[in-house]
Amino acid sequence: MSDDMGYSDLGCYGGEINTPNLDKLAANGLQFTQFYNTARCCPTRASLMTGLYPHQTGIGHMTNPPQSDHHDYELPGYRGALSQHTITLAEQLKGAGYQTMMTGKWHLGMEEERMWPLQRGFDKFYGILAGAANFYSPTFPRGITEQNDTTAIHDPDYYTTDAFTDKAIEFIDKGQQKEPFFLYLAYNAPHWPIQAPKEDVDKYRERYRNGWGQLREERYKRMKKMGLIREDWPLSPQDSNGWDSLDGAKKDEMALRMAIYAAMVDRMDQNIGKLMDYLESRGELDNTVIMFMNDNGACAEGGPLGGGPAEQLETKKGYFLTYGRSWANASNTPFREYKHWIHEGGIATPFIVHWPEGIKDTRKGTRVDAYGHLPDIMATFIDLSMSEYPATKNGKALPKLEGESLLPLIAGNGEMDRDKPIFWEHEGNKGVREDNLKLVMKWDNEAEQHWELYDMEKDRTELHDLSGEMPDKVEEMAALWQEWAAANQVEPWDKIQKILSSK
């Protein structure tokens, strides 16, 4: 899993960033064009780990930051940590005889040890418990944890992306050779702070000097040529300052910010290649199911021109260093909005499945247009492991899984059995997708809320609102959303805001 990456950043999704290893996985596997996350980092991880909607897991908004209960709103869907009354992927697969390993970003609760990965089914863990850290020198309380112990970093060449991969390989290498393994490798790249090794940044120093507007056009044309998007889907309007309005020094700075971001994606791809090479050397690449996805759309935090002091760029210092909304708009080409929001730019993720022994040769390199979402992954892994999801935990009934298995699509022997809509809510932003129709609402404190309706087959860039033409359908789908919200611990956002402002 990558962190805060846009839909079109990878080469196989239309980007110019050098990602040969992920491109290879897509070319020899399946590439999903309509897979969805939940628009934010920790809710996505909660949904991925449990097969449930985030609010069912207690992470309807965010997890608590280090040494704080800031996001515990004392409501069942908003406790700021993953509910103990859930079954994680690791717990499920460990019960099915798998070794369970994790490296990278946890972000599902950290204040008590019972919230940590080893207490939620993982045999091995190395990574950060918090949501973000310095890539070169992660330090307390956003430092490195190995197993249940904090680990000080003294290596001057330390870089989290490299370390997470190296430790993942070490875990597999030292594991039981006769037992299958489950590895969850959750990179914190390219989440801020934007930091990358100089040799990778150097590849992109001159690449972005023509600005985000031209980059969007280049990616849009490439995506159409590749068949990733339809010719008749217009490019969404540019949501950024004009590049030519910047002076020379600011252009230099902004080109550097994007170059660092691109280098972070590049470095992640290099590490994925390292892991693939290791699996191949063991003779296990072909019989290992590899899934790749991102946790939310590109991040617009920090304003149009990014956050954090320019003088910290290309140093090993800094924390809140971002590339800004203008570049995020390009990363999400051709879609609207970003991380936090439920329009396609906030929830559309690249999703690649590679499994040479399970995907027929005639289907390798196929694009899958059927839509899916995070809870489908738990259902798929249950199918793959031939295990059963428990009905109860500690004598209490567990929530039923919310996803459908992707295995028929992966194996090519059938269609998905999706007989119900899929839903979203984050910070008052709402959505429901039923077949080709998507109903979506953007929260606005200062304006009346309005449902928008789009036909995802004809208008996935969400530029032609059908709500006025199809009011009955809006009413019907809005009622489905309200029913889902009432059944899944979703609270009105203005209620949550009042609690948040009182903390």
Backbone hydrogen bonds, N-H to C=O, Kabsch-Sander energy under -0.5 kcal/mol:
donor,donor_aa,acceptor,acceptor_aa,energy
2,S,293,M,-2.3
3,D,189,A,-2.4
8,S,331,S,-2.4
9,D,6,G,-1.1
13,Y,10,L,-1.3
14,G,11,G,-1.6
15,G,10,L,-3.0
17,I,9,D,-0.7
19,T,17,I,-0.9
23,D,19,T,-2.3
24,K,20,P,-1.9
25,L,21,N,-2.1
26,A,22,L,-2.2
27,A,23,D,-2.6
28,N,24,K,-1.8
29,G,26,A,-1.1
30,L,353,V,-2.9
31,Q,366,T,-2.4
32,F,30,L,-0.6
32,F,351,F,-3.0
33,T,368,V,-2.5
34,Q,368,V,-0.6
35,F,349,T,-0.6
36,Y,372,G,-1.8
37,N,347,I,-2.4
38,T,295,D,-0.6
44,T,40,R,-1.8
45,R,41,C,-2.1
46,A,42,C,-2.4
47,S,43,P,-2.2
48,L,44,T,-2.9
49,M,45,R,-2.5
50,T,46,A,-1.1
51,G,47,S,-2.5
56,Q,53,Y,-1.1
57,T,53,Y,-0.6
57,T,54,P,-1.4
58,G,55,H,-0.8
59,I,54,P,-1.9
60,G,77,G,-2.5
64,N,80,G,-2.3
68,S,65,P,-1.1
72,D,69,D,-2.2
73,Y,71,H,-0.9
73,Y,78,Y,-2.9
75,L,78,Y,-0.6
78,Y,75,L,-2.4
79,R,58,G,-1.8
80,G,58,G,-1.5
81,A,58,G,-0.5
82,L,108,L,-2.7
83,S,57,T,-3.2
86,T,84,Q,-0.8
88,T,86,T,-0.5
89,L,49,M,-1.5
91,E,120,R,-0.6
92,Q,88,T,-2.8
93,L,89,L,-2.8
94,K,90,A,-2.6
95,G,91,E,-1.8
96,A,92,Q,-0.5
97,G,94,K,-1.6
98,Y,93,L,-2.4
99,Q,180,P,-2.9
101,M,182,F,-2.8
102,M,124,K,-1.6
103,T,184,Y,-1.9
104,G,126,Y,-2.0
105,K,186,A,-2.7
106,W,128,I,-2.7
107,H,129,L,-1.5
115,M,112,E,-2.3
116,W,113,E,-1.6
119,Q,116,W,-1.0
120,R,117,P,-1.6
121,G,118,L,-0.7
122,F,117,P,-2.2
123,D,100,T,-2.1
124,K,100,T,-1.5
126,Y,102,M,-1.5
127,G,145,T,-2.3
128,I,104,G,-1.3
129,L,143,G,-0.5
142,R,139,T,-2.3
144,I,138,P,-0.5
144,I,151,T,-0.7
145,T,127,G,-3.2
146,E,149,D,-3.2
147,Q,125,F,-3.3
149,D,146,E,-2.5
151,T,144,I,-2.9
154,H,152,A,-0.5
158,Y,155,D,-1.6
160,T,135,F,-1.8
162,D,159,Y,-0.6
163,A,159,Y,-2.5
164,F,160,T,-3.1
165,T,161,T,-1.3
166,D,162,D,-2.8
167,K,163,A,-2.5
168,A,164,F,-1.7
169,I,165,T,-2.5
170,E,166,D,-2.2
171,F,167,K,-2.6
172,I,168,A,-2.2
173,D,169,I,-2.8
174,K,170,E,-2.2
175,G,172,I,-1.1
177,Q,175,G,-0.6
179,E,176,Q,-1.3
182,F,99,Q,-3.2
184,Y,101,M,-2.4
185,L,183,L,-0.6
186,A,103,T,-2.7
186,A,184,Y,-0.7
187,Y,1,M,-1.6
187,Y,185,L,-0.8
191,H,188,N,-1.2
194,I,321,L,-1.9
195,Q,193,P,-0.8
200,D,197,P,-1.2
201,V,197,P,-2.0
202,D,198,K,-2.7
203,K,200,D,-0.7
204,Y,201,V,-1.8
205,R,201,V,-0.5
205,R,202,D,-0.7
207,R,204,Y,-0.6
208,Y,204,Y,-0.8
209,R,206,E,-1.1
211,G,208,Y,-1.3
214,Q,210,N,-0.5
215,L,211,G,-1.4
216,R,212,W,-2.5
217,E,213,G,-1.8
218,E,214,Q,-2.5
219,R,215,L,-2.7
220,Y,216,R,-2.7
221,K,217,E,-2.4
222,R,218,E,-2.1
223,M,219,R,-3.0
224,K,220,Y,-2.0
225,K,221,K,-2.3
226,M,222,R,-2.3
227,G,223,M,-0.8
227,G,224,K,-0.8
228,L,223,M,-2.1
229,I,223,M,-1.0
233,W,230,R,-1.6
236,S,334,P,-1.6
240,S,238,Q,-0.5
245,S,242,G,-1.4
246,L,243,W,-1.8
251,K,247,D,-2.4
252,D,248,G,-2.1
253,E,249,A,-2.2
254,M,250,K,-2.8
255,A,251,K,-2.7
256,L,252,D,-1.9
257,R,253,E,-2.4
258,M,254,M,-2.0
259,A,255,A,-2.0
260,I,256,L,-2.6
261,Y,257,R,-2.1
262,A,258,M,-2.8
263,A,259,A,-2.2
264,M,260,I,-1.9
265,V,261,Y,-1.7
266,D,262,A,-2.6
267,R,263,A,-2.9
268,M,264,M,-2.0
269,D,265,V,-2.3
270,Q,266,D,-2.3
271,N,267,R,-1.9
272,I,268,M,-2.2
273,G,269,D,-2.4
274,K,270,Q,-1.8
275,L,271,N,-2.1
276,M,272,I,-2.5
277,D,273,G,-2.6
278,Y,274,K,-2.0
279,L,275,L,-2.5
280,E,276,M,-2.4
281,S,277,D,-2.2
282,R,278,Y,-1.2
283,G,280,E,-1.3
284,E,279,L,-3.0
285,L,279,L,-0.7
288,T,285,L,-1.1
289,V,287,N,-0.5
290,I,288,T,-0.6
290,I,354,H,-2.7
291,M,289,V,-0.5
292,F,352,I,-2.3
294,N,350,P,-0.6
295,D,2,S,-1.1
297,G,346,G,-1.9
299,C,4,D,-0.7
300,A,298,A,-0.5
303,G,300,A,-1.0
306,G,303,G,-1.5
312,Q,309,P,-1.7
313,L,310,A,-1.5
315,T,312,Q,-1.8
321,L,319,Y,-1.8
322,T,307,G,-2.1
322,T,320,F,-0.5
324,G,301,E,-0.6
325,R,300,A,-0.5
325,R,303,G,-2.4
326,S,304,P,-1.8
327,W,323,Y,-0.5
328,A,324,G,-2.1
329,N,325,R,-2.5
330,A,326,S,-0.9
331,S,327,W,-2.5
332,N,328,A,-1.8
333,T,330,A,-1.6
335,F,332,N,-2.9
339,K,298,A,-2.4
340,H,39,A,-2.9
341,W,338,Y,-2.2
345,G,336,R,-2.2
346,G,343,H,-2.6
347,I,343,H,-0.9
348,A,344,E,-2.5
349,T,35,F,-2.3
351,F,32,F,-0.8
352,I,292,F,-2.1
353,V,30,L,-2.4
354,H,290,I,-2.8
357,E,286,D,-2.3
358,G,355,W,-1.7
359,I,355,W,-2.0
360,K,358,G,-0.6
363,R,360,K,-1.9
364,K,360,K,-0.8
364,K,361,D,-0.8
365,G,29,G,-3.2
366,T,29,G,-0.7
366,T,363,R,-2.0
368,V,31,Q,-2.4
369,D,367,R,-0.6
372,G,34,Q,-1.8
374,L,36,Y,-0.9
376,D,373,H,-2.2
377,I,374,L,-2.3
378,M,374,L,-0.6
379,A,375,P,-1.4
380,T,376,D,-2.2
381,F,377,I,-2.6
382,I,378,M,-2.2
383,D,379,A,-1.7
384,L,380,T,-2.8
385,S,381,F,-2.5
386,M,382,I,-0.6
386,M,383,D,-0.8
387,S,382,I,-1.8
393,K,396,K,-2.6
396,K,393,K,-1.7
398,L,391,A,-2.7
402,E,51,G,-2.7
403,G,375,P,-0.5
406,L,376,D,-0.5
409,L,406,L,-0.7
410,I,406,L,-2.3
411,A,407,L,-3.3
412,G,408,P,-1.1
413,N,408,P,-1.2
414,G,408,P,-0.9
418,R,416,M,-1.0
419,D,417,D,-0.9
422,I,433,R,-2.0
424,W,431,G,-2.4
426,H,429,N,-2.3
429,N,426,H,-2.2
430,K,441,M,-2.1
431,G,424,W,-1.7
432,V,439,L,-2.2
433,R,422,I,-2.6
434,E,437,L,-2.7
437,L,434,E,-2.1
438,K,454,Y,-2.5
439,L,432,V,-2.8
440,V,452,E,-2.6
441,M,430,K,-2.4
443,W,441,M,-0.5
447,A,444,D,-0.9
452,E,440,V,-3.0
454,Y,438,K,-2.4
456,M,436,N,-3.6
456,M,454,Y,-0.8
459,D,455,D,-2.9
462,E,459,D,-1.6
465,D,463,L,-0.6
466,L,453,L,-3.5
469,E,466,L,-0.5
470,M,466,L,-2.1
474,V,470,M,-1.9
475,E,471,P,-2.4
476,E,472,D,-2.3
477,M,473,K,-2.7
478,A,474,V,-2.7
479,A,475,E,-1.8
480,L,476,E,-1.5
481,W,477,M,-2.2
482,Q,478,A,-2.4
483,E,479,A,-2.2
484,W,480,L,-2.4
485,A,481,W,-2.9
486,A,482,Q,-2.3
487,A,483,E,-1.4
488,N,484,W,-0.9
488,N,485,A,-0.8
490,V,485,A,-2.0
491,E,489,Q,-0.5
495,K,492,P,-0.5
496,I,492,P,-1.6
497,Q,493,W,-2.7
498,K,494,D,-1.7
499,I,495,K,-1.6
500,L,496,I,-2.8
501,S,497,Q,-2.7
502,S,498,K,-0.9
502,S,499,I,-0.6
503,K,499,I,-0.6
503,K,500,L,-1.1
